[in-house]
Amino acid sequence: MDDNVIKKLCQDIPVPKMVKIKQHFNSEYIASEHLPIVVWEQLQQEDISSQIKSGMSIAITCGSRGVANIDIIIKAIVEYVKQKGGHPFIFPAMGSHGGATAEGQLQIVNGYGVTEAAMGCPIKASMETKKIGITDDGRPVFIDKYAAEADGIILVGRIKAHTQFVGPYESGLMKMAVIGMGKQHGAEGVHEQGFSNMAENLQRYGKIILKNTPVICGVGSIENAYDQTYKIVALTPEEILRQEPDLLKEAKNIMGHILIDDADVLIVDEIGKNISGDGMDPNVSGTLPKETGVPRGADGSEPRIGNFHAKRVIVLDLTEETHGNANGLGLADVTTQRCVDKIINEMAYPNAITSTLLEMVKLPFYTSNDKLAIQTAIKTCAGADKKYPRIIRIKNTMEIQEIEVSEILLPEVEAHEQLEVIGTLAPMQFDDKGNLF
């Protein structure tokens, strides 16, 4: 694109020096080599193991998020079911993701290392659903056709804060049952009343699914701030209802976030569906759709973990794993031509329609390179000190243990007990095209 006019308008805006810092959070985790043992220990609980009998077909969910060690966790479940004499199969459980096609969803699953060869069992991908009940207010409830026809179902999901609403159940096993297994058809029905009703609807639909389908258990994982598996727990349907809310609180307590409360500009190197349903998790980035009717917490706070807010948010690129799905890019203020060129609308548009959040796929202001995107963001920050702007740069909202901050933020970093300077102050390294990478 020809943005000579933009360059002229922003030519007087200096890009400040940056320094790498480390954010310290709870670092406890389960080593990957120990995960199969932990999974088996959980599945060996009498109320769960007794439900898996020889000859049974067992459907195992695989979602679209970049869950840590998901291939190891699912492989361990597959092996346990086989050891019990069952016939396991995996199916994509991700609502409308993957362009709302079976092929697209299978591609996402395979991208996480969950392949038939690696798992040692079939993967059955379909967008077909079956009606399995009716909610107390008269709405039909659907789940994946293959899951509905199986003798048993094992839900697999990460328990964490959701990006759009707050409630006793957010992202986790209940959501996997309702939205994931619901495929595009089922997810659309749950979303049609908007996110202001999502917390209530997850419970309304979820209770019907747990009652009317052969769900044996849910295997939930919690991750620490370093995207490592912190806890694995297997819950019966009754335990999902009772215990998942407390597990959600635990997940929120150890979740990573930006420990500096405010900035003029947040630079996000990459966003993608493998990072967050919103491309970038607003619990970290401070971004939220402006008109979604998102409920606030009991104390009036927005449903975010930290208090971080930036006047301008820049997204530089999409992850390879998002397969062109730029859902969430609409929450940024500035992006780049490189990012725009990678967008495949048919991957993201089904998400936007199903969730009713069209603003998530809107195209922000974009420039020909990274440097100009940063200068544009600084230039348009009302009230910011243009010579010494408060800038924070992160790779993505999952990897925030090491981030970069501008020179003006150094005193705050040095005064914070959970922050540590680990680099030296230096100019941003742009290439001859004005890009950082």
N, C-alpha and C positions, 0 to 999 in steps of 0.2 A: 504494500500500500504506500501511497505517497503522502507522508505526513510532514512535509516541510513547514507548513503553517504551524503545526503543533510544536515542532522543534524550535521554531523562532520564538514562540510564546514562552517556551520553557527553558530557553538557553541560559538564562541567568540563575537557574535553580541548581545549587551544588548538591551532590550526593554525599552525605556524610561518611566518615570512616566508621567501620563496624568492628566489633570484637566478639569472639565466640565465648559463650558462658555455658555453665552447666546448671541445670535445675535438679535438685535432689528430692526424690520421693521414696516411698516405701519400695524397697528393691527385692522383697521376698518373692520367690517363684519356684515352680516345679520344673526340674531339669527335664528336657525332652525325652531322655532315655528312661526316665522313671514314669512318664505319663501312661504308657500301657498298663503298668502295674496298678496305678491309681485308678484308672478307668475300670479295670477288672474288679478291684476291691469294691468300688461303688456298685457295680452291676451284680455283685455276689450277695447283696442284701436279699434276705429271704423273700420279702414282698415283691422284689423285682425278678430275681432269678427263677422263682417258681412259676412265673408267667410265661417263660420262654420254654417251649416244649419241642421235642423232636418232630421234624416235618413241617413246622410252622413257617410261613413266609413272613419275613419281618422287614418292613419298610423303614429306612433310616434317612432322615432329612439331611440335606446339605444346603446351606444358605449362600447368599451372594457376598457377604462381608469378608474382609480379610482377617478372619479369626486366627489367632496364633495357634499353630500346630494342629489345624483342623484336619489335615490328612492323617496325622498320627492318632488323633482322637477317634476319628471315624474308622480307621483301620483296626484299632483295638476293639471297637464295638462289633465290627464285622467278625473278627476272630472269636470274640466271646460267643456271639450268636451261633457261629459254626460249631464251637466246642459243645454247645448245648444241643446240637443236632438240628438247629434251625437253618432256614434258607434265606440269608439276608440279601437285600438289594438296596441300592441308594437311589434317591430321587431328588432333583433340584426343588428346593422349597424356598422360593424367593419372589412371590407375588408377581409383579409385572416386569421385573428386571430382565436383562438380556434381550431387550426389544420385545418382550412378551411373546417370545417364540421358544419352542422346545430346543431348537438348534442353538439359539443364543444362550439359553440357560445352561445347556450342556457344555458349551464353550467356557463359560464362567467356572463351572464346577471343575472341569479338566484343568483350568488354569491354576487351581489351587493344589494340584497334584492328586486330586481325587479322580483317578481314572480307573477303568475296569481292570486294567493290568496291575496297577499298583494296589488296589483295594482287594482284588481277588473275588469280586462279585459283580453282578450286572448293575448298570446304571440305567434307570428307566426315566426318560424325559418326555413329558407331555404337558400340554396346557389344558387338557380335558379335566373336568371336575365332576363330582357327584354330590348331589344334595344329601346331607346327612341329618338335617333337622331344621327346626324353626325356632327363632328367638322368642323370648316372652312378649316382645312387641310385634310379632308376626312377620319377621323377615327371614328369608331362607338362608341357610348356612351351607357352604360348599367347601370341599377339600379335594385335593389331588385324586384323580381317578385310581391310579395304582395304589395309593395309600389306603383309599377307602376299601379296596378289594383285598388288601393284605390281611393276614391273621393277627398281625401285631404291628405297632408303630413305635419307633424310638425317636423322640425329638432331640435334636442336637442344636445348641445355640449358645451364644455369648450373652451373659446378663450384664447390661450396662444402661446408662442414662440414654434416653431417646433424644433425638435432635429437635423434635417439634412439640412435645407435650410432656406433662408430668402426671404421674399417677402411681398407684401401688405396683402396677406392672407396666414396664416400658419396653425397652428392647430385651428380649430374653425368650424363655420357653413358651410363655403364653402368646407372645407375638408370633413366634415361629409357628405355633399351632394355627393361629387365626389368619395372619397375613401370608406367611411363607407357604403353608399347605393350601391356603385358599387360592393360590395362583392368581392370575390377573382377574378372573371372574369374581372370586371370593373377596379379594382385596378391594376391588372397586366398590362392592356393596358395603364394606366396613368404612371406607373412606368417604362415602358420599355425604355423610352428615358433617364432615369437616373435622379438623383436629381438635376443636373445642370439645367434641364428644368422644374423642378417641379413647381416652382412659376408661370411660364407662363402657364403650362398645367392645373393647378388648375383653373385658370381664364377661359381658353379655354373650358374645359369640364363643369365647373360650370355654365357658362352662358347658355349653352345648356340645362342643367338640370333644372335650374330655369325658363327657358322659356318654355320647353316642358313637364314639369310634374306639377301636381297640388300642388306644395308647397305653403302652406298657410302662413307659417312664420317659422322663426328659433328662438328658445329660447336659448340664449347664456348666459353662466355664466363666470364670472371672479373670480379667487381666489386670496386671499392675500398670503403673504409668509408663513402663518401658515396653509395653506390648508383649509381655511374657505371661504365660499361664500361671496365675496365682492360686487358683483353686478349681477343683473339679468336683461336682456333686451330682449324683443321680437321684431323682425324685419321682415318686409315684404320682399319678394324677392328683390325688388328694393333697400330697405334699407340695406340688406345684402351687396349688391354690393357697396353701397356708404359709409356705416358707419362701417363695420367690420374692415377696416384698422386702423381707429382711436381707436377702442376698443382694437385692438391688441397692439397698442402703449401704451395704458393705462395699459394693462395687463403686458407688459414688465417692465413698470415703477415701479410696486409694487411687482414684482416677487422676491422671495428670492434667495439668492446666497451666496456663501462662501465669507466673507468679507476680508479674508486674501488672498493675491494674489497668493502666491506660497507655495508649500510644497514639501518635498522629497517623502512622502508617503501619499496617501489618502486611508483610510480604509472605505469601504462601507459594512455595516453589511448585507444588503439584496438588491437584485434587483428584478424586476418583471414587467410584462406588466401592472399591476394595478398601478405601480409607474410611468412608462414612456414607450413610444413606444420602446425606446432603453433599457429598463430595468432600466437604470439610466440616468437621463436627463443630456446631455453634457453641457447644459447651467449652470449646477451646478457643475458637476464632472470634467469639462474641457476635457472630452474625445470626440473625433470625429474620425470617420473612416478616414483612411489615404489616400484612393484613390477613393473618391466618386465624385470628381468634385464639391464639395460643394462650391457654390459661396460665396464670401466674401461681407461684407457690403460696402457701398460707400466710407467709410474711410479706407478700406483695412482690417478691423478687421474681425475676424471669427464670425459666427453667434451665439455668446454666450452673455449672459446678463452681467456677471462679467468677470474679467480677470484671474480667478483662473486656475492654472496649477499645476499638480503634476508629478514628474518624474516616479513614480510607483503608480498604482492603484490596490488595492486588493478588491476582492469581496468575502465575506465569505459565503453567503447563498442565496437561492431563497425564495421569499415570497410564502406562501401557495396559495395565490390567483392567482399566475401566472400559476398554474397547470402544472408545469414542463417546461414551456416555458422559456428558458434561452437566448432569443434574447438580444443581447447587452453584453453578457459575453465575447465575442471575443474582446471587447474594453478594458478589464482588462488585467493586466500583470500577476497577480497571483490570484489563487483561492484555494479552499479546496476540499478535497475528499468528504466532506459532501455535498457541492454544486453540484459537479459532479454527485454524486449518485442520485440526484433529477431530473436530466435532462431527459426530454422526447422529443426526437428529432422530433417526428412527430408533436409536438405542435409548435416548433420554425421554422423548416425547410420550411414550406409553406410561412412564413413571409420572410425568407431570399430569397427564389426564387422569390416571388412576387415583393419584393422591389429591387431585383438585388444586395443586399448587403450580399454576402456570408460570408464576414469577421465578420459579427455580431454574428455568431454562432460558430466561431472557439473556440477551447478549449485552454485556457491559461495554463501556468505552474501551476501545482497544488501540494499541500502538504497534509500530513495526518491530520494536525490540524492548528488552527488559529495562534498559537505562531510561528510555523515554517514558515507559510506564511508571517508573518510580518518580521521575521528575514531575510527571503529570499529577500523580497522587499528592506529592508534597505541595505543588503549586495550588491545588484546589482545597487544601486543608485550611478551613477558616479558623483564624485565631492561632495557628501554629507559628512557631519561630522558624522561618524558612531557612535560616542559616544553620540552626541547630535543631532539626526536627527529631522527635522521639520515634524511632523506627525499630521494629522488631521483625526479624526474618526467621521463618521456620521452614523445614522441608515439607512437612504436611502435619495434619493435626493428630496423627498417631505417634509421630517421632518428635517429641518435644523435650527430650532430656538434654540435648545440646542445641542451642539456638544462638542467634546473633542479635546484638543490640547496638544501637548507635552510641556515639561518644557521650552524648548528653545524659544517657541513662546509667553510666558507670557508677556515680555515687549511690544510686538506689540499689544497684546490684551489690556493691561492696557492703552496704548496710543490712542486707537481707541474709538471714542465717541459712536459708535453703538455696541460695544462689552463689556461684563461684566462677570467677573469671579464669578461663583456661586457655585463652588465646592472646594475641597481641593486636593492638589497634592498627587497622590497615584499611586502605581504600578498597571498595568493592572491585573485584577483578572482572571487568567486562572484556569480551573478546572484540575482534575488529568489526563485528556486526552489532556491537552494543548489547550482547547477551551475557548472562552469567553462566550459562551452560549450554 
